[in-house]
């Protein structure tokens, strides 16, 4: 299952400790598996030490995330990635962080076909996207499963920053009675969102909406039982819009970037500003840098409107 969902970290070895087997993963897989911190040995199958570097595989495109890796070393890593992943046709190296209103990073081609459009399989769904024009992280696959597993029958869900649709479509496939409103501003991502809704036979259950959530959401004549806010660097500024459209007892999944040295600092600030919210859960989703982590806070809306 971990290999199928692209969560298995082949750069590390599998270790048995008594009756426990430790399997290295790229991100939390959900699925009822316990995730622990452990120092696992480098895999003996590696051809070069460079494969300890972080890379993601999206469909048949691999992305080397180390922007400081010298070009020659990155190309050698790219060759090893292709040897280990026969489906990979293109290897890119990230040259700039995700930025701007379109939420896209910049890349250079290290190896293979310069075409960056691909089709990625996750949780039984297919996602067509262009890695260079849209944001998509396979490392959030476990988080998408976690959220989808919480959705109840006939829920109305708002995905405020839908991208190419992974949260929305996985929810629709796993909970057919739910209706998901998927808002996306980036025109390229919105194009692929619409394609993916059709590709996964989710027409009618996922409703794509093009535009900025700050403008689109207030015009919706709907109260939502669940709101997904996956825009970590800017999500908090959209909270007033989200709370205004939340049904009583709705759940908000708020994704933020937080300093490692100040755990809970963003949550404390949010709770001081929004008396309608109560914390349900909080967890680290992934590392962003040595200083920062991406976290998700699940919040309950106990009252609507503003106090």
BAMI-295292 format. One line per 2 residues: number of its first residue (from 0); their letters; for each residue y, z, x of C-alpha. Coordinates in pm, whole numbers, plus 50000, padded with zeros to 5 digits. Last residue first. Example, Ala and Ser with C-alpha at 12.3 -4.5 7.8 and 13.67 -1.06 7.14 Angstrom:
// BAMI-295292
1) SA) 49894/50714/51367; 49550/50780/51230
***
This chain:
// BAMI-295292
306) XX) 53812/51854/48144; 53722/51486/48140
304) XX) 53499/51298/47892; 53133/51371/47843
302) XX) 52941/51695/47888; 52631/51804/48077
300) XX) 52609/51493/48296; 52314/51569/48525
298) XX) 52334/51470/48891; 52080/51323/49132
296) XX) 52234/51323/49479; 52126/51052/49720
294) XX) 52190/51068/50092; 52269/50816/50366
292) XX) 52295/50984/50703; 52575/51008/50959
290) XX) 52626/51118/51321; 52342/50943/51505
288) XX) 52394/50647/51273; 52299/50545/50918
286) XX) 51971/50735/50889; 51780/50703/50564
284) XX) 51739/50843/50213; 51824/51209/50278
282) XX) 51768/51414/49964; 51947/51584/49677
280) XX) 51823/51706/49340; 51943/51819/49000
278) XX) 52312/51898/49059; 52534/51960/48755
276) XX) 52821/51735/48650; 53079/51776/48373
274) XX) 53305/51995/48593; 53382/51690/48803
272) XX) 53628/51746/49089; 53476/52063/49233
270) XX) 53124/51925/49182; 53213/51608/49374
268) XX) 53360/51797/49671; 53056/52022/49698
266) XX) 52826/51719/49677; 53012/51543/49960
264) XX) 52985/51852/50184; 52617/51909/50108
262) XX) 52509/51879/50470; 52804/51901/50712
260) XX) 52665/51837/51063; 52464/51538/50949
258) XX) 52781/51381/50814; 52742/51220/50472
256) XX) 52718/50867/50338; 52673/50859/49962
254) XX) 52433/50743/49691; 52487/50895/49344
252) XX) 52194/50873/49101; 52356/50981/48773
250) XX) 52139/51129/48498; 52255/51140/48134
248) XX) 52246/51470/47947; 52509/51349/47699
246) XX) 52557/50971/47735; 52750/50848/48038
244) XX) 53018/50581/48004; 53317/50800/48095
242) XX) 53111/50964/48370; 53053/50629/48541
240) XX) 53419/50523/48541; 53528/50861/48679
238) XX) 53250/50835/48943; 53372/50503/49086
236) XX) 53565/50667/49373; 53247/50854/49468
234) XX) 53049/50532/49524; 53260/50403/49815
232) XX) 53060/50433/50138; 52722/50473/49968
230) XX) 52743/50191/49711; 52419/50257/49523
228) XX) 52552/50412/49203; 52266/50410/48952
226) XX) 52352/50539/48603; 52096/50673/48356
224) XX) 52120/50751/47985; 52405/50506/47934
222) XX) 52657/50485/47651; 52742/50130/47545
220) XX) 53045/49928/47432; 53107/49788/47779
218) XX) 53471/49715/47863; 53503/50023/48088
216) XX) 53207/49891/48294; 53353/49551/48388
214) XX) 53683/49649/48552; 53581/49938/48780
212) XX) 53236/49780/48804; 53389/49480/48984
210) XX) 53262/49150/48845; 52963/48956/48719
208) XX) 52733/49112/48458; 52354/49058/48462
206) XX) 52164/49195/48157; 51814/49307/48252
204) XX) 51579/49350/47953; 51689/49022/47795
202) XX) 51547/48811/48075; 51306/49020/48285
200) XX) 51050/48748/48353; 51046/48826/48727
198) XX) 51180/48484/48835; 51428/48485/48547
196) XX) 51587/48815/48651; 51557/48704/49013
194) XX) 51764/48389/48957; 52036/48588/48779
192) XX) 52048/48842/49062; 52046/48556/49314
190) XX) 52368/48415/49168; 52515/48766/49145
188) XX) 52445/48821/49515; 52629/48499/49601
186) XX) 52920/48588/49370; 52957/48941/49520
184) XX) 53079/49162/49232; 52753/49280/49076
182) XX) 52685/49470/48753; 52329/49510/48620
180) XX) 52299/49646/48262; 51938/49762/48226
178) XX) 51754/49796/47894; 51441/50011/47888
176) XX) 51137/49934/47668; 50969/49736/47950
174) XX) 50956/50039/48186; 50789/49932/48511
172) XX) 50911/49571/48505; 51259/49663/48382
170) XX) 51294/49942/48639; 51179/49713/48921
168) XX) 51428/49452/48799; 51730/49681/48790
166) XX) 51670/49860/49122; 51597/49534/49308
164) XX) 51868/49320/49144; 52024/49085/49400
162) XX) 52309/49333/49445; 52314/49577/49153
160) XX) 52625/49781/49224; 52680/49961/48891
158) XX) 52317/49966/48776; 52360/50106/48424
156) XX) 52045/50211/48238; 51988/50238/47863
154) XX) 51664/50428/47812; 51414/50305/47554
152) XX) 51127/50505/47707; 51215/50717/48008
150) XX) 51320/50622/48360; 51202/50870/48623
148) XX) 50946/50637/48786; 51217/50374/48836
146) XX) 51422/50618/49045; 51136/50703/49281
144) XX) 51021/50340/49305; 51372/50232/49408
142) XX) 51385/50513/49663; 51057/50404/49816
140) XX) 51185/50047/49847; 51512/50158/50008
138) XX) 51402/50058/50358; 51364/49699/50237
136) XX) 51745/49682/50244; 51927/49397/50068
134) XX) 52295/49303/50092; 52386/48940/50031
132) XX) 52523/48640/50222; 52339/48648/50557
130) XX) 52007/48770/50414; 52010/48501/50146
128) XX) 51810/48619/49849; 51505/48559/49629
126) XX) 51341/48880/49512; 50984/48887/49382
124) XX) 50838/49189/49202; 50502/49367/49235
122) XX) 50660/49668/49399; 50834/49451/49659
120) XX) 50796/49085/49755; 51078/48912/49944
118) XX) 51179/48547/49906; 51399/48396/50177
116) XX) 51732/48228/50248; 51848/48270/50608
114) XX) 51797/47909/50724; 51845/47899/51104
112) XX) 51470/47828/51147; 51319/48000/51447
110) XX) 51442/48253/51701; 51743/48467/51784
108) XX) 51980/48361/51506; 52304/48557/51500
106) XX) 52406/48801/51229; 52702/48939/51031
104) XX) 52672/49208/50762; 52743/49172/50391
102) XX) 52887/49406/50128; 53094/49135/49949
100) XX) 53399/49362/49925; 53405/49404/50300
98) XX) 53155/49551/50541; 52788/49577/50637
96) XX) 52787/49623/51013; 52835/49342/51264
94) XX) 52615/49156/51514; 52275/49202/51345
92) XX) 52008/49007/51526; 51813/48745/51334
90) XX) 51451/48630/51350; 51338/48334/51139
88) XX) 50993/48208/51041; 50814/48540/50989
86) XX) 50483/48494/50807; 50283/48547/51130
84) XX) 50419/48902/51171; 50286/49048/51498
82) XX) 50339/48735/51708; 50671/48664/51533
80) XX) 50790/49018/51609; 50686/48977/51972
78) XX) 50894/48661/52007; 51193/48833/51844
76) XX) 51164/49124/52089; 51186/48879/52379
74) XX) 51490/48721/52211; 51652/49063/52171
72) XX) 51592/49142/52538; 51761/48817/52642
70) XX) 52053/48878/52401; 52126/49231/52519
68) XX) 52058/49504/52258; 52386/49657/52142
66) XX) 52361/49537/51779; 52023/49705/51731
64) XX) 51925/49608/51375; 51684/49327/51458
62) XX) 51636/49138/51131; 51316/48955/51038
60) XX) 51314/48669/50785; 50991/48554/50613
58) XX) 51030/48795/50322; 51266/49061/50448
56) XX) 51123/49219/50765; 51333/49497/50916
54) XX) 51387/49588/51281; 51440/49906/51475
52) XX) 51362/49898/51847; 51029/50045/51962
50) XX) 50914/49685/51985; 51115/49655/52308
48) XX) 50845/49843/52500; 50639/49524/52513
46) XX) 50303/49399/52381; 50257/49682/52134
44) XX) 49899/49746/52025; 49887/50091/52188
42) XX) 50130/50213/51922; 50391/50455/52055
40) XX) 50281/50810/51989; 50386/51006/51679
38) XX) 50644/51286/51682; 50638/51428/51331
36) XX) 50873/51486/51035; 50689/51505/50704
34) XX) 50667/51288/50392; 50412/51386/50126
32) XX) 50277/51098/49920; 50320/51103/49540
30) XX) 50389/50729/49528; 50728/50781/49698
28) XX) 50732/50557/50005; 50999/50736/50212
26) XX) 51121/50495/50478; 50996/50315/50791
24) XX) 50658/50488/50782; 50420/50630/51042
22) XX) 50083/50750/50903; 49976/51110/50969
20) XX) 49620/51182/50854; 49539/51540/50754
18) XX) 49192/51701/50748; 49220/51814/51108
16) XX) 49522/51638/51257; 49460/51261/51257
14) XX) 49720/51031/51412; 49827/50676/51326
12) XX) 50022/50513/51609; 50386/50406/51613
10) XX) 50552/50064/51637; 50360/49949/51329
8) XX) 50590/50139/51095; 50434/50087/50748
6) XX) 50696/50048/50473; 50669/49673/50409
4) XX) 50547/49731/50049; 50215/49562/50120
2) XX) 50178/49748/50451; 50240/50084/50283
0) X) 50000/50000/50000
***
